[in-house]
């Protein structure tokens, strides 16, 4: 039902006002632990050693391009998200923008909402993907 409501409401959204937020990550331990090589030969490949770290990339996507792209060390959490909203996203927002985000718990803090709304923008959460 929520997915249908989202779909039905899309016609009323001005594409020039949409700011889609998302993040992705990479870990240094995402290297392969096994590989193939000719029988009898040793497989050689480089991998990071012992310093397993996560890097997170977060940005907004608009019709005018990327806004507030940022990479930070560590996984996304509410503090990191709210700091990015305050320092990176809010300066890029224009009154009337609609910030579209997924239902990640770190996106749902009252501080992030207050910062976005103080910039004259509104929030719109995507419907859950699973039924």
Rosetta blueprint (number, residue, H / E / L):
1 X L
2 X H
3 X H
4 X H
5 X H
6 X H
7 X H
8 X H
9 X H
10 X H
11 X H
12 X H
13 X L
14 X L
15 X H
16 X H
17 X H
18 X E
19 X E
20 X E
21 X E
22 X E
23 X E
24 X E
25 X E
26 X E
27 X E
28 X L
29 X L
30 X L
31 X L
32 X L
33 X L
34 X L
35 X L
36 X L
37 X L
38 X L
39 X L
40 X L
41 X L
42 X L
43 X L
44 X L
45 X L
46 X L
47 X L
48 X L
49 X L
50 X L
51 X L
52 X L
53 X L
54 X E
55 X E
56 X E
57 X E
58 X E
59 X E
60 X E
61 X E
62 X E
63 X L
64 X L
65 X E
66 X E
67 X E
68 X E
69 X E
70 X E
71 X E
72 X E
73 X E
74 X L
75 X L
76 X L
77 X L
78 X H
79 X H
80 X H
81 X H
82 X H
83 X H
84 X H
85 X H
86 X H
87 X H
88 X H
89 X H
90 X H
91 X H
92 X H
93 X L
94 X L
95 X L
96 X L
97 X L
98 X E
99 X E
100 X E
101 X E
102 X L
103 X L
104 X L
105 X H
106 X H
107 X H
108 X H
109 X L
110 X H
111 X H
112 X H
113 X H
114 X H
115 X H
116 X H
117 X H
118 X H
119 X L
120 X L
121 X L
122 X E
123 X E
124 X E
125 X E
126 X L
127 X L
128 X L
129 X L
130 X L
131 X L
